[in-house]
Amino acid sequence: MLAPENPRNEVERLQCLRSLSLLDTDREERFDRITRLARRLFNVPVATVTLVDDDRQWFKSCCGADLTETSREVSFCGHAILDDGPFIVSDASQDKRFHDNPLVCGPPHIRFYAGVPLVYDNKYKLGTLCIFDHQPHSMDNDEVRDLVDLAKMAEQELSALHDATIDELTQISNRRGFIKLATKSLENSHLHGTPFSLAFFDLNKFKEINDKLGHQAGDDALKDFAFLISQSFRYSDLFARVGGDEFVVLYSGVTEQEAQTMIQRFQKTVDEFNVQQKRPYQLSFSAGVYTLPAGKMMNLDEILAKADSRMYLSKMQS
């Protein structure tokens, strides 16, 4: 069996995927109708809209089988996102990459597979629209074009989430996108007995940048800060712009001391940026961290408020 490699932009791809807050959400009709159509159109037993996470493939929609997720290591879709066009396997049992794959040797006994990458923002292959069968067969050119057309429909549904969960200026998660995923992360932290740390950032002297240099400079400062956040933390961390000049970073499984260490490293990154880029403004920030210890319960709004309060105290002391 040949396990799929990672795309070259894997870190950015995963951050983009998580910013959409789709993983582990309920089924939605707008995706189910596409897989139902694909199943009927190609007369196959199973069609899915699949999202490829770091260690799994998760099915946002699965028509024809009771599947939720499988390991990425055995996934066909993990291979499909490495191609620019349709990825088609006529008979997996005769293909050296898949003949001994558990999904071929055992349930769901895949023989035929066809998947088209779902591309977001013209650069991130987040998953696939795929069909598979228990019997080998091939596709003609018209069928391939039809599958690509359906994949474009699924891509449009992914893009429709953009306005709802992505901040238009900085292109990172907005408050709504953050709340959706952070709530799920908080539930998982409580379930698995791990700490949950949240850092609240506020740009210092942002009003002064706007007043002295103009709103374009203010927008540039926000975009610079968002970029630095996106490049400075783990791809598993969730970050967002939640207000005018307010940002948050969520660190699952991280203690307060570890979160403070990460912020200190981030401070050095910002200092280096100020020296190297020579903007007409200097980026600076105040930060507050609140950690929910393992086993303790609190809702997300309370955690945000506590981190915000600590940030404000830090701002007053600077």
Secondary structure, 3 states (H helix, E strand, C coil): CCCCCCCCCHHHHHHHHHHCCCCCCCCCHHHHHHHHHHHHHHCCCEEEEEEECCCEEEEEEEECCCCCEEEHHHCCHHHHCCCCCCEEECCHHHCCCCCCCHHHHCCCCCCEEEEEEEEECCCEEEEEEEEEECCCCCCCHHHHHHHHHHHHHHHHHHHHCHHHHECCCCCCECHHHHHHHHHHHHHHHHHHCCCEEEEEEEECCHHHHHHHHCHHHHHHHHHHHHHHHHHHCCCCCEEEECCCCEEEEEEECCCHHHHHHHHHHHHHHHHHHHHHHCCCCCCCEEEEEEEECCCCCCCHHHHHHHHHHHHHHHHHHC
